[in-house]
Amino acid sequence: MLELQSFESLFRENHAQCVAFATHYMGDSHAAEEVVQQVFLRLWEKRDSITITGPVKAYLFSAIRNTAISQWRKETVRVDRETHYSTIRETATEATDQARELERLYQQALDRLPERCREVFVLSRQQQMKYAEIAATLDISVKTVENHMGKALRILHQELKEYLPLLTGFLF
């Protein structure tokens, strides 16, 4: 069991060397100070159950090295995770921007369709109606619906041809 006076003496005698040793591992004196504080705090918290065999400095340096390596691993994982999430956010933002641009271009192309072609296309693709339902709704023949859809698809294909690899299966 470690008494308060013994602990204070141990701290005063070894603190500077411990910080210098930790700085070697951490590369940063502030981070090194944190590591040393953690080691001494754990030593104090476990004073009733800890048994140090061998030189105290060897124990302290070993504990500092292990704590420094542990913190380095945690920091590496944190940085990797932040980098990964940052990449995902950037990709999602780019995809959202592309989707908005494609939607805008699609809407412009749709607006340029002749009125009846646009009406048939919207009922088919956006309202999910069958050709027979469209024909009944608009009071035209199924063949006329087919002709309007063919014309709408040709025009949209021409208007959006440079974006078709992105749109495959999306609208057409």
C-alpha positions as CSV (number, residue, x, y, z in Angstrom):
1,M,0.0,0.0,0.0
2,L,1.3,3.4,-1.1
3,E,1.0,6.2,1.4
4,L,0.4,9.8,0.3
5,Q,3.9,11.1,1.3
6,S,5.6,8.2,-0.5
7,F,3.5,8.9,-3.6
8,E,4.3,12.6,-3.5
9,S,7.9,11.9,-3.1
10,L,7.8,9.3,-6.0
11,F,6.0,11.9,-8.1
12,R,8.5,14.7,-7.4
13,E,11.5,12.5,-8.0
14,N,10.4,11.0,-11.3
15,H,8.0,13.5,-12.9
16,A,10.5,15.3,-15.0
17,Q,12.2,12.2,-16.3
18,C,8.8,10.6,-17.0
19,V,7.7,13.6,-19.0
20,A,10.9,13.6,-21.0
21,F,10.4,9.8,-21.7
22,A,6.8,10.3,-22.7
23,T,7.7,13.2,-25.0
24,H,9.9,10.8,-26.8
25,Y,6.9,8.6,-27.6
26,M,4.3,11.3,-28.0
27,G,6.3,13.9,-29.9
28,D,4.4,16.6,-28.0
29,S,5.1,17.9,-24.5
30,H,1.5,18.6,-23.7
31,A,0.4,15.1,-24.7
32,A,3.4,13.7,-22.8
33,E,2.3,15.5,-19.7
34,E,-1.2,14.1,-20.1
35,V,0.2,10.5,-20.4
36,V,2.3,11.0,-17.3
37,Q,-0.6,12.4,-15.3
38,Q,-2.7,9.4,-16.4
39,V,0.0,6.9,-15.3
40,F,0.4,8.6,-11.9
41,L,-3.4,8.9,-11.4
42,R,-3.8,5.2,-12.2
43,L,-0.9,4.4,-9.8
44,W,-2.7,6.4,-7.1
45,E,-6.1,4.8,-7.8
46,K,-4.7,1.3,-7.7
47,R,-2.3,2.0,-4.7
48,D,-4.1,-0.6,-2.6
49,S,-3.9,-3.4,-5.1
50,I,-0.7,-2.7,-7.0
51,T,2.5,-4.5,-6.3
52,I,5.6,-3.2,-8.1
53,T,8.4,-5.7,-8.4
54,G,11.7,-4.3,-9.6
55,P,12.7,-0.7,-10.0
56,V,9.9,1.8,-9.8
57,K,11.3,3.8,-12.8
58,A,11.1,0.7,-15.0
59,Y,7.5,0.3,-13.9
60,L,6.7,3.9,-14.6
61,F,8.5,4.0,-18.0
62,S,6.7,0.8,-19.0
63,A,3.3,2.2,-18.0
64,I,4.1,5.4,-19.8
65,R,5.1,3.6,-23.0
66,N,2.0,1.4,-22.9
67,T,-0.3,4.4,-22.2
68,A,1.4,6.4,-25.0
69,I,0.9,3.5,-27.5
70,S,-2.7,3.1,-26.4
71,Q,-3.4,6.8,-27.0
72,W,-1.6,6.7,-30.3
73,R,-3.8,3.8,-31.4
74,K,-7.0,5.5,-30.3
75,E,-5.9,8.7,-32.0
76,T,-5.1,6.8,-35.2
77,V,-8.5,5.1,-35.2
78,R,-10.2,8.4,-34.5
79,V,-8.4,10.1,-37.4
80,D,-9.1,7.2,-39.7
81,R,-12.8,7.3,-38.7
82,E,-13.0,11.1,-39.2
83,T,-11.3,10.8,-42.6
84,H,-13.7,8.0,-43.6
85,Y,-16.8,10.0,-42.5
86,S,-15.5,13.1,-44.2
87,T,-15.1,11.2,-47.4
88,I,-18.6,9.7,-47.1
89,R,-20.1,13.2,-46.5
90,E,-18.2,14.6,-49.5
91,T,-19.4,11.8,-51.7
92,A,-23.0,12.2,-50.5
93,T,-22.9,15.9,-51.1
94,E,-21.5,15.4,-54.6
95,A,-24.2,12.8,-55.3
96,T,-26.9,15.1,-54.0
97,D,-25.6,18.0,-56.1
98,Q,-25.5,15.7,-59.2
99,A,-29.0,14.5,-58.5
100,R,-30.3,18.1,-58.2
101,E,-28.6,19.0,-61.4
102,L,-30.0,16.0,-63.2
103,E,-33.5,16.7,-61.9
104,R,-33.2,20.3,-63.1
105,L,-32.1,19.1,-66.6
106,Y,-34.7,16.4,-66.7
107,Q,-37.4,19.0,-65.8
108,Q,-36.2,21.4,-68.5
109,A,-36.2,18.6,-71.1
110,L,-39.7,17.5,-70.0
111,D,-40.9,21.1,-70.3
112,R,-39.7,21.2,-73.9
113,L,-41.8,18.2,-74.9
114,P,-45.0,18.9,-76.9
115,E,-47.9,19.2,-74.5
116,R,-49.7,15.9,-75.3
117,C,-46.4,14.0,-75.3
118,R,-45.5,15.4,-71.9
119,E,-48.9,14.6,-70.5
120,V,-48.7,11.0,-71.7
121,F,-45.1,10.6,-70.4
122,V,-46.0,12.0,-67.0
123,L,-49.0,9.7,-66.7
124,S,-46.9,6.7,-67.7
125,R,-43.7,7.3,-65.9
126,Q,-44.6,9.5,-62.9
127,Q,-48.2,8.3,-62.3
128,Q,-47.4,4.7,-63.1
129,M,-50.4,4.3,-65.3
130,K,-50.7,1.6,-68.0
131,Y,-51.2,2.6,-71.6
132,A,-54.8,1.5,-71.6
133,E,-55.5,3.6,-68.5
134,I,-53.8,6.6,-70.1
135,A,-55.8,6.1,-73.3
136,A,-59.1,5.9,-71.3
137,T,-58.1,9.0,-69.2
138,L,-57.2,11.1,-72.2
139,D,-59.9,9.7,-74.5
140,I,-57.3,8.6,-77.1
141,S,-56.4,5.2,-78.6
142,V,-53.7,3.0,-77.0
143,K,-51.8,3.3,-80.3
144,T,-51.7,7.1,-80.0
145,V,-50.4,6.7,-76.4
146,E,-47.7,4.4,-77.8
147,N,-46.8,7.0,-80.4
148,H,-46.7,9.9,-77.9
149,M,-44.5,7.8,-75.5
150,G,-42.1,6.9,-78.4
151,K,-41.8,10.5,-79.4
152,A,-41.3,11.6,-75.7
153,L,-38.7,9.0,-75.1
154,R,-36.8,9.9,-78.4
155,I,-36.8,13.6,-77.5
156,L,-35.8,13.0,-73.8
157,H,-33.1,10.6,-75.0
158,Q,-31.7,13.2,-77.3
159,E,-31.9,16.0,-74.7
160,L,-30.3,14.0,-72.0
161,K,-28.0,11.6,-73.9
162,E,-24.8,12.8,-72.2
163,Y,-26.3,11.9,-68.8
164,L,-27.8,8.6,-69.8
165,P,-25.1,6.5,-68.1
166,L,-26.2,8.1,-64.8
167,L,-29.9,7.9,-65.5
168,T,-30.1,4.2,-66.8
169,G,-33.0,2.6,-65.0
170,F,-34.0,5.9,-63.3
171,L,-36.5,7.5,-65.8
172,F,-36.5,5.5,-69.0
